Amino acid sequence: MHNTYPNFRFSLVSACFGTVVILVVVYIALIAVVMSYAVLTVEFSQSVKNDEASVATLEGQYLANVAQIESLDYRTAGYVAPVAKIFVPATSVTALR
Amino acid sequence: MRAQFRSRIRLVLALIVIAAVLIVVRLYFVQIVHGTEYAQKADRQFASGGEGPFDRGAIYFTDKNGANISAATLATGFLVAINPQTLANPEAAYTAISAVASTTLSHDAFIAASAKKSQVHIEIAHHVSDSSGKALNALGIPGVQVLRERWRYYPGNSLAAQTIGIVSYGSGNVLAGQTGLEAKYDGTLERSGDSLYSNFFAELFSNVGNLLVDAKDAREGDVVTTIEPEVETRLEYEIAQLNKRYSSRESGGIIMDPATGAIIAIGSYPSYNANDRQGVNPTLLGNPLVEQVHEFGSIMKPLTMASGLDAGVITPDTTYNDTGCITVNTRKICNWDHKARGVVPMKQVIMQSLNVGASWIATELGQERFRTYFTTMFGQKTGIDLPSEGHALLSNLSTTQQVNFDNMSFGQGIAETPVQMIRALGALANGGVMVQPHLVSAIRLDSGITRQLDWSQKTPVFSATAARETTQMMVEMVDEKLEGGKAIIPTMSVAAKTGTAQLTDGRGGYYSDRWFHSFVGFFPAYNPRFIILLYTDDPKGVQYASETLDSTFLDLVHFLIDYYRIPPDRGVASSIPSTPV
């Protein structure tokens, strides 16, 4: 009589071979993941650093402008000292209560 | 059975052959078709190393609105190097490199470097801009390596340079903070060189603890200072103008919040450009306001006065007979103009800066109490967060000759750092309590947590009454004496004192014609927002601090009132007032 069931004979060598193949594939895949992660991290980190450097350049321009304004003699720009200063007395915070 | 086995063998063999063919085809493409491209890529990676580009935390200024502006950060660009072994056309390479890099080697030096065929990496140009580096890289010149580079960049150039400090190679081959905050907070600013390409799983199993709590996350971060960039700019501008005007050896200033010890601005002239340190005198790299000591002269008198008031040996109404000159231990002590004032009250000691009066208070105080007060004020370092803080020279406090105490009472024979001096004088502006001067308010950790630093240590010196009574004398000095009474600000009480000290000649004596000028002031006098200390060392052509530092001090006061919109503390009626300027 013909056996219609599949023949699943256990072989220790085949099992070990299969396990090794799976482990190798997984290992290679994990290395690929780690390397991809590292590359992405480096690229992202560099991108952030580039942006920070751009901000630093703008900050440098800002500070240079501040220095220029501080060293500017306002009289050479046509301004004169005010004749008088007028102070507005502070309104009491309880005035409306 | 055998046939089945044979067919399986053939199948496996076929698979192996197919795999081998695929590998050979792949190798053909890698080595033959794209070989040159990969070789150049490998060549460029030769010098990149495993640690990656330089990395370091930032140092920030804090403006009056609380916004942070970089004081020290990183710039990015490219480093250009050559590999003489693969450099085919040095002339063409030099032309291309010099077109994008302003600081490259000379032509002859480049040709000589390219002839060194035994070497594979010679650096030609640093700090090449991002766009220029990418453009050069796109040319793909064989033997020219364009490598990513980061370097320390100070957006303010010379702004607070001596305080921020520098990063450079010390004794080893690692870039580290060498001076200023860069050195003091090096442990926070430095970045550990973890390689991103390390085996994640090996790290996982060997450093499980780091996955939970990473120690460097609690250590590495950015440093937030209390320095206000616009105030710092203004102070440095005024100091530079002052120094140039009088050809002084050095000038400096500090602006501090007397209630907290937060330093808003600190600077001296000459200084240096932190982004271009070639040819800079190494002595300028330190911070003279923290490291160097001076005899400050008469700005010590308010401290002597407050000591006498606090000890109860005098009151503001106490009088003494001013004879113009006195002789103590065979040494003669005189007022600045050698003139006698007769019987005068205590406030005249401050208002007319009378040396005889300060000596009289020191005598009334007695050596033991004088020693106690001055040791409390100057016997310890301030603990400011800058390296190499200097010690005050207090040897005269250990003597028993009264003339030494008399001299110290008006600021001669005792030397302190400017930071020590402003801390002690700050006690007058802070109810008699000294605070801890500091420059860094917080550490912003990479973990996202901001850690506020604790600078709450306080040292009581005088009673609040003694401090207030001394302040009142200093206010009257500004209102009535400073610039002949013209310096008065009707809507703002300002307390101040000038100081003029003779410079030591290095042989145990003093020059008769060389001076150290100092000036201290705070406002609003009875609830101060700022205390300002100024000095100029060895100004030429002037004798008194009132001639050199008055205008600088008043410019700063008016600037701060306007910039911080400090409301008037006097002279404003309920109706709309108008104040002459």
Contacts between the chains, C-beta under 8 A, distances in Angstrom:
chain1	res1	chain2	res2	distance
A	30	B	200	7.9
A	30	B	201	6.8
A	34	B	197	7.9
A	34	B	199	7.3
A	34	B	200	4.7
A	34	B	201	7.8
A	35	B	197	7.1
A	37	B	200	7.6
A	38	B	196	4.1
A	38	B	197	5.2
A	41	B	196	5.5
A	42	B	52	7.3
A	42	B	196	5.9
A	46	B	53	8.0
A	46	B	76	7.4
A	46	B	148	6.9
A	49	B	53	8.0
A	49	B	55	8.0
A	49	B	74	6.1
A	49	B	76	5.2
A	49	B	150	6.4
A	50	B	76	5.3
A	50	B	130	6.7
A	52	B	58	7.8
A	52	B	73	6.2
A	52	B	74	6.5
A	53	B	73	7.5
A	53	B	74	6.4
A	53	B	75	4.9
A	53	B	76	4.4
A	53	B	130	7.8
A	53	B	153	7.4
A	55	B	70	7.3
A	55	B	73	8.0
A	56	B	70	5.2
A	56	B	73	4.5
A	56	B	74	7.5
A	56	B	75	6.4
A	56	B	153	5.7
A	56	B	155	5.3
A	57	B	75	7.8
A	57	B	155	7.7
A	59	B	69	5.4
A	59	B	70	5.0
A	59	B	73	7.8
A	59	B	155	4.3
A	60	B	153	7.9
A	60	B	155	3.7
A	60	B	156	7.3
A	60	B	157	7.6
A	62	B	69	7.1
A	62	B	155	7.9
A	63	B	69	7.3
A	63	B	155	5.6
A	63	B	156	4.6
A	63	B	157	7.8
A	63	B	159	6.1
A	63	B	229	6.2
A	63	B	233	7.2
A	64	B	157	7.9
A	66	B	229	6.6
A	66	B	230	5.5
A	66	B	233	5.1
A	67	B	159	7.5
A	67	B	233	5.2
A	67	B	237	7.2
A	70	B	230	7.5
A	70	B	233	5.0
A	70	B	234	5.1
A	70	B	237	4.9
A	71	B	237	5.5
A	81	B	581	6.0
A	82	B	581	5.6
A	83	B	580	7.7
A	83	B	581	7.1
A	84	B	578	4.6
A	84	B	579	6.1
A	84	B	580	5.7
A	84	B	581	6.4
A	85	B	491	7.5
A	85	B	578	7.4
A	85	B	579	4.8
A	85	B	581	5.8
A	86	B	576	6.1
A	86	B	577	7.1
A	86	B	578	5.4
A	86	B	579	7.6
A	87	B	491	6.6
A	87	B	567	7.8
A	87	B	568	5.7
A	87	B	572	5.3
A	87	B	576	7.4
A	87	B	577	5.6
A	87	B	579	7.0
A	88	B	576	6.8
A	89	B	572	6.4
A	89	B	573	7.9
A	89	B	574	5.9
A	89	B	575	7.8
A	89	B	576	7.1
A	90	B	567	6.8
